[in-house]
Amino acid sequence: MKRLQQLNQSGAWIGLQRDWRWSQSGVEFRDSNWYPGEPDNRNNQENCVWMYSVGRWSDNSCASNSNFICYDENKTSNGTFHVSTSGMSWSNAQNYCRTHHTDLISGVQQLEDFRTQVKDQGGPFWIGLFRDPAWSWSDGSSFSFRLWEQHSEKTCAMTTSGGFWSDDCYKPKTFFCYDDSVILIQKNRTWVDALYYCRDHYGDLVTITNLDQQLWVQERAKMAATPYVWLGLRYTCTLNFWFWVRDETVRYTNWDLSETTGDNCDMSGAMDRGGGHQWVKKIDNKNQFNFICSKKSPPQCN
């Protein structure tokens, strides 16, 4: 945020959103079929979606009563869909479908199958699309830091001239992109194997020389499948010091001071996935962890 504030933009999009999701587990929101001008989230209250007979979608208040379509994965093709004309709110319709069938109809493929099989469609009908009330970053990073302007917390976020977050979702604005220079590899490798993997596919095992880099790397470490992730940090017993594999001097450090393990010839550095994301010394030819690579060309902030 400090970097963005220095750019002094009056309003620019950032990757914070409340995303659309399907009710059925495992169905991803990819394609859409909105009416022109939808979704418009009128009065900041339209978080559920219904479909008209033409197949187009519109967002509406979840408290509104409407007919709805259930999907049942256990029935034959002729009985896959159940159309209810008992007007219910979206939540009550979802509960009904989950109790008596599988769930509200979800996903573009199920909707196309419904339109093919059911000729007298009527409408509108609730479908299983809703706006998740939880905020998330578009790249999947954890949402913990907040800098909202007063009374601003709707469905998408932008920066203001003061550096705070606001919302005005349906007006064109400039926007900020970023290209993360580090990538988490969720493969279990020894340190040497991790080093060669990074050099073959990206640039090198990651180097951390300041707090900003530490913060970027620890965000990736949080998503690791192992308790630690390898860094490009190695101990040389010949010269008796730690060094980064990209020939950077170890000045900035974040060692776990409670660790009593001494230095020896088989040690390399790893970062704790949780807690304070401190660095630890691990035997590099016996332990297999996820690891973090750095890309060859660091990104430029424009």
C-alpha positions as CSV (number, residue, x, y, z in Angstrom):
1,M,0.0,0.0,0.0
2,K,2.9,2.4,0.6
3,R,4.1,1.9,-2.9
4,L,0.6,2.6,-4.3
5,Q,0.1,5.7,-2.2
6,Q,3.4,7.1,-3.7
7,L,1.9,6.8,-7.2
8,N,-0.8,9.4,-6.2
9,Q,-3.7,8.0,-8.2
10,S,-7.1,9.5,-7.6
11,G,-8.8,6.1,-8.0
12,A,-7.5,2.8,-9.3
13,W,-8.7,-0.8,-9.1
14,I,-6.9,-3.3,-6.9
15,G,-7.5,-7.1,-6.8
16,L,-9.9,-7.2,-3.9
17,Q,-13.4,-8.7,-4.5
18,R,-16.4,-10.5,-3.2
19,D,-16.6,-13.3,-5.8
20,W,-19.5,-15.2,-7.4
21,R,-19.8,-18.9,-6.4
22,W,-22.0,-21.8,-7.2
23,S,-23.9,-23.5,-4.5
24,Q,-22.9,-27.0,-5.5
25,S,-19.5,-28.1,-4.2
26,G,-16.8,-28.6,-6.8
27,V,-18.5,-26.5,-9.5
28,E,-16.3,-23.5,-10.5
29,F,-17.6,-20.2,-11.6
30,R,-16.0,-19.6,-15.1
31,D,-18.5,-18.7,-17.8
32,S,-21.6,-16.4,-17.3
33,N,-24.7,-15.4,-19.1
34,W,-25.8,-12.1,-17.6
35,Y,-28.4,-9.8,-19.0
36,P,-26.8,-6.6,-20.4
37,G,-26.2,-4.3,-17.5
38,E,-26.2,-7.1,-14.9
39,P,-25.1,-7.7,-12.3
40,D,-25.8,-4.2,-10.9
41,N,-26.2,-4.9,-7.2
42,R,-29.0,-2.4,-6.8
43,N,-29.0,-0.7,-3.4
44,N,-26.0,-3.0,-2.5
45,Q,-28.5,-5.8,-1.7
46,E,-28.5,-8.1,-4.7
47,N,-26.3,-11.1,-3.9
48,C,-28.3,-14.0,-5.4
49,V,-29.1,-14.8,-9.0
50,W,-32.2,-15.9,-10.9
51,M,-32.5,-17.0,-14.5
52,Y,-35.3,-16.1,-17.0
53,S,-36.8,-18.4,-19.6
54,V,-34.4,-17.1,-22.2
55,G,-31.5,-18.3,-20.1
56,R,-30.1,-14.9,-19.1
57,W,-29.2,-14.1,-15.5
58,S,-30.0,-11.2,-13.2
59,D,-28.9,-10.5,-9.7
60,N,-31.6,-9.9,-7.1
61,S,-32.1,-9.7,-3.3
62,C,-31.8,-13.1,-1.7
63,A,-34.8,-12.4,0.4
64,S,-37.1,-12.2,-2.7
65,N,-39.5,-15.1,-3.2
66,S,-39.2,-17.0,-6.5
67,N,-39.6,-20.3,-8.2
68,F,-36.4,-22.3,-8.3
69,I,-34.6,-25.3,-10.0
70,C,-33.1,-28.2,-8.1
71,Y,-30.6,-30.6,-9.5
72,D,-30.5,-34.3,-8.5
73,E,-27.4,-36.2,-9.4
74,N,-28.9,-39.6,-8.5
75,K,-31.9,-39.6,-10.9
76,T,-32.2,-40.6,-14.5
77,S,-31.7,-38.0,-17.2
78,N,-35.5,-37.4,-17.4
79,G,-35.7,-36.7,-13.7
80,T,-32.4,-34.8,-13.2
81,F,-34.1,-31.5,-12.6
82,H,-37.0,-30.5,-10.3
83,V,-38.8,-27.2,-10.9
84,S,-40.5,-25.9,-7.8
85,T,-43.3,-23.3,-8.1
86,S,-43.4,-22.8,-4.3
87,G,-42.0,-19.3,-4.1
88,M,-39.1,-19.2,-1.6
89,S,-36.2,-17.0,-0.7
90,W,-32.8,-18.1,-2.2
91,S,-31.6,-19.5,1.1
92,N,-34.9,-21.5,1.7
93,A,-34.7,-22.8,-1.9
94,Q,-31.1,-23.9,-1.4
95,N,-32.1,-25.7,1.8
96,Y,-35.1,-27.4,0.1
97,C,-32.9,-28.6,-2.8
98,R,-30.2,-29.9,-0.5
99,T,-32.8,-31.8,1.7
100,H,-34.8,-33.4,-1.1
101,H,-32.4,-33.5,-4.0
102,T,-28.7,-32.6,-4.4
103,D,-28.6,-28.8,-4.6
104,L,-29.8,-25.8,-6.5
105,I,-28.9,-26.1,-10.2
106,S,-25.3,-25.0,-10.6
107,G,-22.9,-24.4,-13.5
108,V,-23.4,-23.5,-17.1
109,Q,-23.5,-27.1,-18.3
110,Q,-26.4,-28.0,-16.0
111,L,-28.3,-24.9,-17.0
112,E,-27.9,-25.8,-20.7
113,D,-29.0,-29.3,-20.0
114,F,-32.1,-27.9,-18.2
115,R,-33.0,-25.7,-21.1
116,T,-32.7,-28.6,-23.5
117,Q,-34.8,-31.0,-21.4
118,V,-37.5,-28.8,-20.0
119,K,-39.5,-27.0,-22.7
120,D,-42.1,-25.1,-20.7
121,Q,-39.7,-23.1,-18.6
122,G,-41.5,-20.0,-17.4
123,G,-39.3,-18.1,-14.9
124,P,-37.6,-16.5,-13.3
125,F,-36.0,-19.2,-11.3
126,W,-33.5,-19.1,-8.5
127,I,-30.2,-20.8,-9.6
128,G,-27.3,-21.7,-7.4
129,L,-25.2,-18.6,-8.0
130,F,-24.5,-16.2,-5.2
131,R,-22.0,-13.6,-4.2
132,D,-19.7,-14.9,-1.5
133,P,-19.9,-12.5,1.5
134,A,-16.2,-13.0,2.3
135,W,-13.6,-10.7,0.8
136,S,-10.7,-12.3,-1.1
137,W,-7.7,-11.2,-3.1
138,S,-7.9,-12.2,-6.8
139,D,-4.6,-14.2,-6.5
140,G,-5.8,-16.2,-3.5
141,S,-3.7,-14.4,-0.9
142,S,-5.0,-14.2,2.6
143,F,-7.2,-11.2,3.4
144,S,-6.0,-9.8,6.8
145,F,-4.8,-6.2,6.2
146,R,-7.6,-3.7,5.7
147,L,-7.6,0.0,4.9
148,W,-11.3,0.9,4.1
149,E,-12.7,4.4,3.9
150,Q,-15.5,4.9,6.3
151,H,-18.8,3.4,5.1
152,S,-17.1,1.7,2.1
153,E,-17.2,-2.1,2.0
154,K,-19.3,-3.5,-0.9
155,T,-18.3,-5.8,-3.7
156,C,-15.0,-4.6,-5.1
157,A,-12.2,-2.3,-4.1
158,M,-10.1,0.6,-5.4
159,T,-7.6,3.0,-3.9
160,T,-8.4,6.7,-3.4
161,S,-6.1,9.7,-3.5
162,G,-5.5,9.3,0.2
163,G,-4.5,5.6,-0.2
164,F,-7.6,4.2,1.4
165,W,-9.9,1.6,-0.1
166,S,-13.3,2.5,-1.5
167,D,-15.7,1.1,-4.1
168,D,-17.5,2.2,-7.2
169,C,-17.6,-1.0,-9.0
170,Y,-19.3,-0.1,-12.3
171,K,-17.3,2.9,-13.5
172,P,-14.1,2.5,-15.7
173,K,-10.9,3.3,-13.8
174,T,-7.2,2.8,-14.1
175,F,-5.9,-0.3,-12.4
176,F,-2.7,-1.7,-10.8
177,C,-1.2,-5.0,-12.1
178,Y,1.6,-6.9,-10.4
179,D,3.8,-9.7,-11.4
180,D,5.0,-11.6,-8.4
181,S,8.7,-12.4,-8.6
182,V,8.4,-15.5,-6.4
183,I,6.5,-18.7,-6.9
184,L,5.7,-21.5,-4.4
185,I,6.4,-25.0,-5.8
186,Q,4.3,-27.6,-4.0
187,K,6.6,-30.5,-4.7
188,N,8.6,-32.2,-1.9
189,R,12.3,-32.1,-2.7
190,T,15.6,-32.1,-0.9
191,W,17.4,-28.7,-1.0
192,V,19.7,-29.6,-3.9
193,D,16.9,-31.0,-6.0
194,A,14.8,-27.9,-5.3
195,L,17.8,-25.7,-6.4
196,Y,18.1,-27.5,-9.7
197,Y,14.3,-27.4,-10.2
198,C,14.2,-23.6,-9.8
199,R,17.2,-23.1,-12.1
200,D,15.7,-25.4,-14.8
201,H,12.2,-23.8,-14.7
202,Y,12.5,-20.3,-13.3
203,G,15.6,-18.5,-12.0
204,D,16.9,-19.7,-8.7
205,L,15.9,-20.6,-5.2
206,V,14.6,-17.4,-3.6
207,T,16.8,-14.8,-1.9
208,I,15.6,-12.5,0.9
209,T,17.7,-9.4,1.5
210,N,15.1,-7.1,3.2
211,L,11.8,-7.0,5.0
212,D,9.7,-6.3,1.9
213,Q,11.1,-9.5,0.3
214,Q,10.4,-11.4,3.5
215,L,6.8,-10.3,3.4
216,W,6.3,-11.4,-0.2
217,V,7.9,-14.8,0.4
218,Q,6.0,-15.5,3.6
219,E,2.7,-14.9,1.9
220,R,3.6,-17.8,-0.5
221,A,4.9,-19.9,2.3
222,K,1.5,-19.8,4.0
223,M,0.1,-21.9,1.2
224,A,2.8,-24.7,1.4
225,A,1.8,-28.3,2.0
226,T,4.9,-28.9,4.2
227,P,5.7,-27.3,7.6
228,Y,8.8,-25.5,6.1
229,V,9.8,-24.3,2.6
230,W,13.3,-24.2,1.3
231,L,15.0,-20.9,0.6
232,G,18.2,-20.2,-1.4
233,L,20.2,-20.1,1.8
234,R,23.2,-22.4,2.3
235,Y,26.0,-22.9,4.9
236,T,29.6,-23.4,3.8
237,C,31.7,-25.2,6.4
238,T,34.9,-24.4,4.4
239,L,34.5,-20.7,4.9
240,N,32.2,-20.9,7.9
241,F,29.4,-18.6,6.9
242,W,25.9,-18.5,5.4
243,F,25.3,-17.3,1.9
244,W,22.6,-16.8,-0.7
245,V,22.9,-18.9,-3.9
246,R,22.5,-15.8,-6.0
247,D,25.7,-14.4,-4.5
248,E,23.9,-12.0,-2.1
249,T,25.5,-11.3,1.3
250,V,23.4,-12.3,4.3
251,R,22.7,-9.0,6.0
252,Y,19.0,-9.1,6.7
253,T,18.0,-12.1,8.7
254,N,14.9,-13.6,10.4
255,W,16.4,-16.6,12.2
256,D,14.4,-18.5,14.8
257,L,16.5,-17.6,17.8
258,S,14.9,-20.4,19.9
259,E,16.5,-23.0,17.6
260,T,19.6,-24.6,19.1
261,T,20.8,-26.5,16.0
262,G,24.4,-25.6,15.2
263,D,25.9,-24.9,11.8
264,N,27.4,-27.8,9.8
265,C,28.2,-28.8,6.3
266,D,24.8,-30.3,5.5
267,M,22.7,-27.3,6.5
268,S,20.5,-25.1,4.4
269,G,17.9,-22.5,5.2
270,A,14.1,-23.0,5.3
271,M,11.2,-20.8,6.3
272,D,8.5,-21.8,8.8
273,R,5.1,-21.9,7.0
274,G,3.3,-20.5,10.1
275,G,3.9,-18.4,13.1
276,G,6.4,-15.6,12.5
277,H,7.7,-17.3,9.3
278,Q,11.2,-17.4,10.8
279,W,14.2,-19.1,9.2
280,V,15.4,-22.4,10.5
281,K,18.4,-24.6,9.7
282,K,17.7,-28.0,8.3
283,I,19.7,-31.0,7.1
284,D,19.4,-30.5,3.4
285,N,19.9,-34.1,2.1
286,K,17.4,-35.7,4.5
287,N,14.5,-33.3,4.6
288,Q,12.1,-32.9,1.7
289,F,10.0,-29.7,1.6
290,N,8.1,-27.5,-0.7
291,F,10.2,-24.6,-2.0
292,I,10.1,-21.1,-3.4
293,C,11.7,-20.0,-6.6
294,S,12.4,-16.5,-7.9
295,K,11.9,-15.5,-11.5
296,K,14.8,-14.4,-13.6
297,S,13.6,-10.8,-14.2
298,P,12.2,-9.0,-11.1
299,P,9.0,-7.0,-11.8
300,Q,9.0,-3.3,-12.3
301,C,6.3,-1.2,-10.4
302,N,4.7,1.2,-12.9
